[in-house]
Amino acid sequence: MSRIKFMCTEIDNLTMNEALERIEEFIKEDKSKFVVTANVDHIVQLDKGGELTKAYEHADMILADGQPLIWISRWYKTPIKEKISGSDLFPKLCALAAAKGYRMYFLGAANGVAAQAAKNLEKKFPGLQVCDTYSPPKGFENDEAEIEKIIRQIKDAAPQILIMGLGTPKQELFIFNNKDELGVPVSLGLGASLDFEAGRLKRAPRWMSASGLEWFYRVLQDPRRLAKRYLVDDTKILGLIFKYRPGARKRA
């Protein structure tokens, strides 16, 4: 088994290639699986409990998205093989889909962003089939008619891969609550990945990502929305590192 206990959740301890192989297995099984990418913000939210915890408990694959989680795992002496961020996984999934003929559906981001991401990726990966895109209005998660509309559109498009870029916990909860009705072989919540591929946001330089500083680059891009999350909320991870260190609860 690849899954290991990590802090207040579990992680599938895989390399990028192993994750892609597992996703292709999900597609072939055709049983409505879903993938989440755990980062520092997710860990902080999961520690509080709530609906996101339920989604994680039923996720078919949980990947480590963030260099800090890799460092923590090494300190715990249960090293995670590789950081697999959603924004790194997304283009590799598109390459796989183009090569194997898997249809993709993009849901999320601001109006027009998903469509632009599809256009850019179809140029980048000849043969890629993005069967449809949709950017839902703000507050859609509280509108039953809008949710039914989205489900109908996805079912009609019949993709093998659903990519959601709606932020946490919206994307994870939408997939968790509707995956069986959607009938998509594999669904993934990949946050800002659609914005990156559409050119709406720039990714941090590779050296910053490898140094665990991608969060800082994102704050500089959108301080009004992200400063509190990264500079206040996510600093709680420092206390959680000690709370969940191996043997801590036994000693307590």
Stockholm file with secondary structure:
# STOCKHOLM 1.0

chainA/1-252         MSRIKFMCTEIDNLTMNEALERIEEFIKEDKSKFVVTANVDHIVQLDKGGELTKAYEHADMILADGQPLIWISRWYKTPIKEKISGSDLFPKLCALAAAKGYRMYFLGAANGVAAQAAKNLEKKFPGLQVCDTYSPPKGFENDEAEIEKIIRQIKDAAPQILIMGLGTPKQELFIFNNKDELGVPVSLGLGASLDFEAGRLKRAPRWMSASGLEWFYRVLQDPRRLAKRYLVDDTKILGLIFKYRPGARKRA
#=GR chainA/1-252 SS CCEEEETTEEEECCCHHHHHHHHHHHHHHTSCEEEEEECHHHHHHHHTCSHHHHHHHHCSEEEECSHHHHHHHHHTTCCCSCCCCHHHHHHHHHHHHHHHTCEEEEEESSTTHHHHHHHHHHHHSTTCEEEEEECCCTTGGGCHHHHHHHHHHHHHHCCSEEEEESCTTHHHHHHHHHHHHHTCSEEEECTTHHHHHHTSSCCCCHHHHHTTCHHHHHHHHCHHHHHHHHHTGGGGHHHHHHHTSTTHHHHC
#=GC SS_cons         CCEEEETTEEEECCCHHHHHHHHHHHHHHTSCEEEEEECHHHHHHHHTCSHHHHHHHHCSEEEECSHHHHHHHHHTTCCCSCCCCHHHHHHHHHHHHHHHTCEEEEEESSTTHHHHHHHHHHHHSTTCEEEEEECCCTTGGGCHHHHHHHHHHHHHHCCSEEEEESCTTHHHHHHHHHHHHHTCSEEEECTTHHHHHHTSSCCCCHHHHHTTCHHHHHHHHCHHHHHHHHHTGGGGHHHHHHHTSTTHHHHC
//
